[in-house]
Amino acid sequence: MESSAEALEAGALPFEDAVEALENVVQSLEMGDTTLERSLELFEQGVRLARRCNGLLNSAEGRIEKLVQESDGNLRAEALDSGGELG
């Protein structure tokens, strides 16, 4: 099984794992007991994780549909508008 770092580099880290890894990075940075070099590495890792999470969320948003009731009472699926609103 590949490590989280390898999965991230391969772009294969699932959303939940990426969020957990990002939380761990933030926690490590907030503790403030690392060297400057290690802090920079953690920051860079955090940026990659945040981008991964953002990309996965954008992808999921593109797959969300809303049901619209037509005048004849039938329902049809319609892509969620770009504003993210269902109304």
Beta strands, then each sheet from edge to edge (+ up, - down):
strand 1: 65-69
strand 2: 75-79
sheet 1: 1+ 2-
end
